Amino acid sequence: MSSNLLLCLASQIPQELTESISSITPHPSQFPYSTHSPKPCGKICVGDTMYIIKKIISVTWGLVGCGSICYLVSLDREDYIVKDHWVLSNHNDVILNEIEILQLMHSVPGIPELVDYSLIMTSEGEVDNTQCYCKWEHQSTQGTSYTHVCLVLKLCACPLHMFHMLKELVRVLRDIVIIQKSVVEERKILYCNCSLNNTIILDDFDISKGFLIDWEFAVCITTDNKYLIGGTGTVPFMSLWASQSYFTVAATGEGGS
């Protein structure tokens, strides 16, 4: 769908709907991604803290994926980003890999600061998990499920495609290479999810800086320079070797490390 069509749909939202959802978390169908979204357009609770949603920054569409929605929120006149998404669970254990990675990379330049996170609870007081919605378990998904998680990040920036000039774009891409190099050498962490959507631009005192987000598929490097093969990230941006491994595993149903 084109941005013009989304803006058109946003302008057709009934007034009574706008008023009725002012105290709940808005859905992208109500407030499509737009710089003209209402401010504020809702609220979202992470842990015991209630944040005011100013607008929806990005939405991941499709039947397959983490269903991520990123909100620009505010609390006590400070802006934050809330990442609302689903993460893989193994039996009763939630795989909070991105949270652990962000904690390991605390204070590294070019990495968002993790402020808070929480598992989303249902109205029945249980953790929101896909098992609650599945009547039966298929063999291909046996033993796995997805859990609803929210992250609060301290970083307010623009998507990569909003660069103003070619020099700014090149500078930001250079920053991304430096970030990946530094985390490998200093923190022994390998980023595995290169994508245009995971690079953002921070405008600070007229100096554009590149930041790298979405560390869910990152892996730790051992002392002998080995690492487990985790998630492969966004398929169109995989290396040739990774994409061949991905499709081989998908076709055979086999996994490994």
C-alpha positions in Angstrom: 0.0 0.0 0.0 1.3 3.4 -0.8 1.8 6.1 1.8 -0.8 8.3 0.1 -3.4 5.6 0.5 -2.5 5.2 4.2 -2.8 8.9 4.8 -6.1 8.8 3.1 -7.3 6.0 5.3 -6.1 7.8 8.4 -8.1 10.9 7.5 -11.3 8.8 7.3 -11.2 7.6 10.9 -14.5 8.4 12.5 -14.3 11.0 15.2 -16.1 8.8 17.8 -13.5 6.1 17.2 -10.7 8.5 17.8 -12.2 9.5 21.1 -13.0 6.0 22.2 -9.4 4.7 21.8 -7.7 7.6 23.5 -7.1 5.5 26.7 -6.0 2.3 25.0 -3.1 1.0 22.9 -3.9 2.0 19.2 -3.8 -0.6 16.5 -2.0 0.3 13.2 -5.2 0.0 11.3 -6.5 2.9 13.4 -3.4 5.1 13.1 -1.3 4.1 10.1 2.4 5.2 10.1 2.3 8.9 9.4 3.9 12.1 10.6 0.3 13.4 10.8 -0.9 10.9 13.4 -2.8 12.3 16.3 -0.8 13.4 19.3 -1.3 11.7 21.7 -3.1 8.7 20.2 -3.2 6.3 23.1 -1.4 4.8 26.0 0.6 1.7 26.6 1.7 0.0 29.9 5.1 -1.6 30.2 5.5 -3.2 33.6 4.0 -0.7 36.1 4.7 2.4 34.0 2.1 4.0 31.7 3.5 5.7 28.6 1.7 8.2 26.4 1.8 7.1 22.7 2.6 10.1 20.4 2.6 8.1 17.1 3.3 4.8 15.5 6.9 4.7 14.1 6.8 1.4 12.2 4.8 -1.7 11.7 5.8 -5.2 10.5 3.2 -6.6 8.2 2.8 -10.3 7.1 1.7 -13.7 8.3 5.2 -14.7 9.3 7.4 -12.7 11.6 7.5 -11.1 15.1 4.6 -8.8 14.5 6.6 -5.8 15.7 5.1 -2.4 16.3 7.3 0.5 17.4 5.7 3.4 19.2 7.1 6.9 19.9 6.1 7.4 23.5 6.6 10.0 26.3 6.9 10.0 30.0 7.6 13.0 32.2 8.4 15.1 29.0 11.0 12.6 27.8 10.6 10.6 24.6 11.2 6.8 24.4 10.6 4.1 21.9 8.4 1.1 22.8 9.0 -2.1 20.8 5.9 -4.3 21.0 6.6 -7.7 19.5 6.5 -11.5 19.9 9.6 -13.5 20.8 10.2 -17.2 20.5 9.6 -19.4 23.5 10.9 -22.9 24.2 8.4 -24.9 26.3 7.8 -22.6 29.3 11.0 -20.5 28.9 10.8 -17.2 27.0 13.9 -16.5 24.9 14.8 -13.0 25.8 17.9 -12.9 23.7 17.6 -9.2 22.6 17.3 -8.1 26.2 20.4 -10.0 27.3 22.4 -8.7 24.3 21.4 -5.1 25.0 22.4 -5.5 28.6 25.8 -6.9 27.6 26.3 -3.9 25.2 25.4 -1.2 27.7 27.1 2.1 27.0 28.4 1.0 23.5 28.1 4.0 21.1 25.5 3.4 18.4 23.4 1.0 20.5 20.0 1.9 22.0 19.8 1.9 25.8 17.4 -0.6 27.3 15.3 1.2 29.8 12.7 -1.4 30.8 10.9 -4.5 29.5 8.0 -6.7 30.5 6.0 -9.7 29.4 2.4 -8.7 28.4 -0.3 -10.1 30.6 -3.8 -11.1 29.5 -7.0 -9.9 31.2 -6.9 -13.3 33.0 -3.6 -12.5 34.6 -1.6 -14.9 32.4 1.4 -14.2 30.2 0.2 -13.6 26.6 1.4 -16.6 24.6 0.4 -18.0 21.2 -0.4 -21.3 23.0 -3.5 -19.6 24.4 -4.8 -19.2 20.8 -3.9 -22.6 19.3 -6.4 -25.4 19.6 -3.9 -28.0 18.6 -0.1 -28.1 18.1 1.3 -29.0 14.7 4.4 -31.2 14.5 6.5 -28.4 12.9 5.9 -26.1 15.9 5.9 -28.7 18.6 7.6 -27.4 21.8 7.8 -23.8 20.6 5.5 -20.8 20.9 5.7 -17.0 20.9 5.4 -14.7 23.9 4.2 -11.1 23.8 7.0 -8.8 25.0 7.5 -5.0 25.2 10.9 -3.2 25.3 11.4 0.4 26.3 14.4 2.0 24.5 16.0 5.4 25.1 16.6 6.5 21.5 14.5 8.7 19.3 15.6 8.7 15.7 14.5 8.5 12.1 14.5 5.6 9.7 17.4 5.3 7.2 15.3 6.2 4.2 14.7 9.7 5.7 18.3 10.9 5.1 18.6 14.4 3.7 21.6 14.1 1.4 23.9 11.5 0.0 26.8 12.5 2.3 24.6 11.9 5.3 23.6 8.4 4.1 27.2 7.4 3.5 28.2 8.7 7.0 25.5 6.7 8.6 26.4 3.5 6.8 30.0 4.0 7.9 28.8 4.3 11.5 27.0 1.0 11.1 30.1 -0.8 10.0 32.1 0.7 12.9 29.4 -0.4 15.4 29.4 -4.0 14.1 33.2 -4.0 14.2 33.4 -2.6 17.8 30.9 -5.0 19.3 32.7 -8.0 17.8 36.1 -6.8 19.1 35.0 -5.4 22.4 31.9 -7.4 23.5 32.3 -10.6 21.4 28.8 -10.2 19.9 27.9 -10.8 16.3 25.0 -8.9 14.7 23.0 -11.2 12.4 20.1 -9.2 11.2 21.3 -6.6 8.6 18.4 -4.8 7.1 17.5 -1.3 5.8 14.8 -1.2 8.5 17.3 -1.9 11.3 19.4 1.2 10.7 18.3 4.6 12.0 19.6 8.1 11.9 20.0 10.2 15.0 20.2 14.0 14.4 22.2 15.5 17.3 23.5 19.0 17.0 23.4 18.9 13.2 25.6 15.8 13.2 24.0 12.7 11.8 24.8 9.4 13.5 23.9 5.9 12.6 22.4 3.5 15.2 21.8 -0.2 14.9 18.6 -1.6 16.3 16.9 -5.0 16.5 19.5 -7.3 18.2 17.1 -10.2 18.6 19.2 -12.5 16.4 22.6 -11.5 17.7 24.9 -14.2 19.0 27.8 -14.3 21.4 31.3 -15.3 20.1 33.2 -17.8 22.2 36.9 -17.6 23.1 37.8 -19.8 20.2 36.0 -17.5 17.8 33.0 -19.8 17.3 29.3 -19.1 17.7 26.0 -20.9 17.5 23.9 -20.4 14.4 20.9 -18.6 15.7 18.2 -16.7 13.8 18.9 -15.6 10.3 17.1 -12.3 10.4 15.6 -10.7 7.2 15.8 -13.1 4.3 16.5 -10.6 1.5 19.5 -9.3 3.3 21.1 -12.6 4.2 24.5 -13.6 2.9 24.6 -16.2 0.2 25.9 -18.9 2.6 23.3 -18.0 5.3 20.4 -18.0 2.8 21.4 -21.4 1.4 21.5 -22.8 5.0 18.2 -21.2 5.8 16.3 -22.7 2.9 18.0 -26.1 3.3 16.8 -26.3 6.9 13.4 -25.0 6.0 13.0 -27.7 3.3 14.3 -30.6 5.4 13.0 -29.5 8.8 16.4 -30.1 10.3 18.3 -27.6 12.5 21.8 -27.4 13.9 24.5 -25.2 15.3 
